[in-house]
Amino acid sequence: MAIELEASWLEVLGDEFEKDYMLKLRQFLKEEKQAGKIIYPKGGDIFNAFAKTPFDEVKVVILGQDPYHGPNQAHGLSFSVQRGIATPPSLQNIYKELATDIPGFTIPKTGDLTEWAEQGVLLLNATLTVQAAMAGSHQKKGWEQFTDAVIKTISDKKEGVVFILWGAYAQSKSVLIDDTKHLVIKSSHPSPMAVIKGNFFGSKPFSKTNAYLQQHGEKPIDWQIH
């Protein structure tokens, strides 16, 4: 696992790569590949969220749990899939909420959220790799320790960031965030099972995010995917 972390992230997180848990994680991934297992996303995309959203540009964090585990889906951005791939159910629900929350938003034909990432939306999964067809297979191997460090570093070193936490797992990370200097938005998860019982629809996270950014002198996010 080559460290291809964007320079501004390497500056604030470089020490993590020398820690024991990261060395063990590297070894685990190496052994999985040697055993012929298919791992998503491809190696060059594992740190894609960091490449597309440099530390200095982070305005919003949307936290997911695992990468998608189907062919050609995952590309290192939470909730996002590569162009040409069908929009997954959770993202379909995110788009539905956007259509009622942001005036003029039209539901895109693609599930590729790169345009958000390039505007300062860090699309961070708690676990950055997964074995093909095996959801959760790389949980508790070290990734969570790294991504917890990412969340805490953003909280500690920046101000006025919006953290969007959907579902119980994402909300468990709120202990890492100083909500006296950041906005934390919580609701149920956009997955089909969760939206039936939850409060995701009507929670208006996108307009709330933009209102907060503007209050803090930041340019709002253009949520429309083209």
Disulfide bonds with the S-S distance in Angstrom:
none
